[in-house]
Amino acid sequence: MRTRPYKRFAAVAAVAALTATACTAPNQAQDKPKEKAPLFKLGSEISYKKYGKDYPDTKVEDFPGPCSYEAISRKDYSGETLKIISHAVPVIGEPTQLHAKQFEEITGAKVEVVNVPFGELHQKILTPLQAGQPAYDVMFYPSLWIGDMAPYLAPVPKKYLNTPGMKDVTSTYMDVATWNGKVVQYPMDGDRHYLKVRADVLNDPKQQAAYKAATGKELRVPKTWAEYQDVAKFFNGKDFDGDGKRNYGSAEVTKRDDLTFSAFISRAAPYVKNPDVKGGVFFDLETMKPLINTPGFVRALEDMVKAKSTWAPGGANFGLGDEIFSFGGGQTLMSYSWDDAFIQAQQPDSRIRNKVQAAPLPGSSEVYNRTTKSWDTKANQAPYFTWGWTSAVPRASRHQQMAFDYLCFFSNEANTALDLSIGRFGVNPYRYSHFDPNFWEGLGWDPKVAKSYVKTLSGMEESRNRVFDLRVPGVNQYMSALANGVAAALAGQNSPQDALDGVAKEWSKITGQIGKDKVQSAYRNVVALEDNSIRP
């Protein structure tokens, strides 16, 4: 993985301008846009406030560069129409709409945005791609769908890849955007799972004394899933913040059709990703035999079943939104998933603002070795880079130059600085410069909170023992089968072993239906990420 020093930047009205991302026209045989006088001066102040009362007063500087407001406003796309498909509002859908409106205002283009619920998005995108129809010029979708989408995507032109802004994208997220050696997705978000805790509770001397008296152990941020369970169990059902209401130990994404599979993979990661064993976490790369029912995964599901006793009322059917507001609203002591719950806790009107801490996902004291078919006794951690949002331009688009101009504008330094501060947008750190605590302190974060956040995220980038999503054709089918198995175990319908045995059988059927060679070929890209062999 590349290493590079984090970049420092000056605060501008409580937020920092980030390293420039250049934007030049791709090498398609298309007419260049007409030029016109710019609508912005270099260094203009940018704010979303005029677009509605729900946007903050924050102002940032339009950092100079070919993707800036000043540069994009020189382009005249009047008379042309750009078609975009994106997720429903607000997550990703709202910034897509906002930046589309801005792009219209400054270029004269007409921009049509179609917002689609998550359950329909995959098919709405893939069907016209398979038919060769130019239904959309820009597409926003989960990055783990790359195995399905890659054959239909236009590679990001070299002129973009060689710019300072694109080079500021972390190695991990450039890897996530890459398929068979080509960057075919345009980075605009970075997602991973990590631990969130109520630091005010865990650091309270009275709580520490009570925990020590009851358990004989020191109260600390959990280092393993066993510790996580102990801490969650101790605090469950208590009013630990003195507001007269019960609090609970853990908030987790458990709803079968709402990303349960990602929560389960977070729990499984340290049990199944052995740094001494190469060749695949989900399948044996050589045989394509599913590994989902091997002892490491079974142990994780056993842990998850035990955790039910620490959940808030209704916690057995929590979707991502429930997890976000349960932890972010102060109901629960801990949670783990995407950035959203942490950012929600850090909103200016949050009652637990600056009372939280980020930390790596819990690890384990032993990890399964599928080569020796035994457990290796050693401390193990495995960061999980779960799917995040991405964007791409289809080969069939007749407006590729305008499409790439929109994407570089969407992700320019001013827009990204503002988007990162709005929790509901779903845009999370993906550039090295986002790992500077000064940026977050500029948003009003306590220095300790900011440092815990950037240390956690940057530490994941530095790890060499990581888990990524499956990212193969038919990934939705595989993950749906996994979610069904996890749900059956949580509901007590099957033992963890029986539930995952059923998942393994389903995975074998899915592989047979799609084609073993096709899935295996795609899976090599995933294993290359896991085994750190994409680059030296």
Disulfide bonds with the S-S distance in Angstrom:
Cys23-Cys408 2.01
